[in-house]
Amino acid sequence: MAVMDKPAERFTSGAAELRRWHPDDLDTLVRVVEESLDHLRPWMPWAAGQDRAQSAGFLARCEEEWETGQAFNYAVTTAGSVIGSCGLMRRIGPGGLEAGYWLHPGWTGRGLATMTAAGLVDQAFRLPGTGRVEIHHDAANTASGAVARRLGFTEAERRPAPDGPEAPGEVGIGVVWRVTAAEWVARGS
């Protein structure tokens, strides 16, 4: 596995094609988010107030965070259509990256979230100093937990959310799944 300073800007993981978000993706992002709001609102606090200006702000942050190495956000595509978003974020402390993902509801149930997350983990472990990847979700979001389980992550902890539930579908119990670089390589992933 080659070590890189930043992950690839574009790569494929199974049927999921991931490419870096760019500011000119605004119309596409707005459309995919709007079509997915009923699916996102229960789990994503940001979805409650999402509008065009917030989407533009997200894309601007994507550019800045990519350059600083704080986060690496991607459009998830398949067959040339944008079907969701995902990313790797440096918010879990030294040596770790958090992987996050969501898909348009018309594309769920096909293994694409698992393929997307697997691709993110592969990219994460190519970055210097990355020893672990985590997936965080609310305990009520069993679909996110199923992705982590399918990829061989280990449930590391459950803890009450400091401010309680942040989105309407949540119960306020955070679940942390973890895989180390050694575990990922040993599985031949």
N, C-alpha and C positions, 0 to 999 in steps of 0.2 A: 504494500500500500504506500503510494507516494505521499510525502508530507508537503503541504502547501500552506502559504500564508493566509489565503482566503479560499473558501470553497469555490467550486466551478460555478460560473455564471449561468450555465445551462447544462443539464444532464438528464438522463433517462433512468427510471427505476421501474422495470416491468412496463406496464402500459401507461404509467404516469410520466409525463415530461415536465420537468421543472425548469423555469427560466426566471432570471432576476426580474423583479418589478422595475418599471421605469416610469417617469412622469407622464409619458404619452399614453400610458395604459388607463388613464383616468376614466374615460367613458366605459371601458370594459369592466373595470373594477366596480364602478357605481352600479352597472347593470347586474353583475353577478351577486353583489351584496344585496341589492334590492330584491332580487328573485329569491334570495336565501334567508331573508330576515326572519320569517316565522321559524325556520330551522335553527338560526343562530341565537335569537333572543333568549331562549332558556339558559344558554351556557356562556355566552360572550357578553360581558357587561357593556362593551363598546357598541354593540349592535343596537341598543335602545335609542341612541341619539344619532345614529349614522346618517350622514347626508353628504352631498357632493364636496363641501368644504372640508369635512373631516377625512374623506377619502383622499382628497388632494394633499392634506397634511400628512396622512399616512405615507403616501408615495414620496413626499419630500423627505420624511424621516427615513424611509427605506434607503434613499440615496446617501444621506448623511451617515446613517448607522453602518451601511456597507463599507463606506470609506474609512470609518473609524474602527471597524471590526467589532462593533457592539452587537450587531444583529445582521443576519443574512436572510432576507425575505424573498420568497419566490411566488410567482403565479404558478398554480398547478394546471397543467393543460393535458388534454388527450385529444387525439385526432384533430389538432389545430384549434380547439376551443378551450378557453379559460374556464375551469370548473371549480376553482377554489384558491386558497392561499395557504402558505406554510412558511415556517422559518426556524432558524436556530438563533437563540438569544443568550447573551452572556449575562444572565441575571441570577445564577445559582452559585456564584463564588468561583474562586480559582480552580482551574482544571476541569470545569464542567460547562456544558451547554444544555439549555432547555430546548426541546423540540416541540413545536406547536403546529396545528393544522386544522383546517376545516374545508369541507366540500359543499358544493351546491347540492341540495337534497335530491335532485334528479340523477346524481352520480354516486350516491351512497349505495352500499350493499354489493359492490362489485370488487372489493379488495383494493380499490385505489387509495384509500387512506393508509392502509398498511404498506402498500408499495411506496407511497409518498414518504411516510415516516422512515422506512428502511433506507431510502435514498438519502434522507437527511442525516441519519446515523452514519452511513458510509462516509458522507462528506465531513461530518463532525470529527471523525477519528483520523482524518487526513490533516487536520489542523494541529500545529505544534502545541503540545501541552494539554491536549484534551484527553482526559482519562476516564470521563464518564459523561453520559447523556441521560437526561431525565425527561419524563413526560409528566406534567402536572394537570390534574383535572378535579372537578368536584365529584364526590362519591356517587351522586345521582347520575352522572354522565357515564353510563356503563359502556357506551360505544367507544369512548376514548380509552377506557380501561381495556377493552377487548383488543384494540390495536396494539397496545403495549404488551399484553399477554401473548398475542400471536407472534410478536417479534422476539419473545424470550426475555423481556425485561422482568425484573423482580420487583414486587411491591415492597418499597423501602419504608414507607410510613404513612400513617393517616393522622391528620391533626386538624383541630378546629380552625377555621378561617378566623383571623384576628378580628375582623369586622363583621363576621357572620356571612350569610349568603350575599353574593354580589349581583346575581342574575336570578330571574324568577324560577328557573328549574332547579336551582341549586339547593342543597341542604346545609351547606356551610362546613362540610368536612372535606378538606383537601387530601387528595391521594397523590403520592409521589411514587413513580415507577423509575427504576434505574437499571442501566446496563453499563458495564465497564468495557474499556477497549479490549482487555484480555478476554472477557466473556464473548464479546462480539466476534473477535478473531477465532476463538476456539470453536464457535458454532459454524465457522466457515461462511459467515454472512458477508 
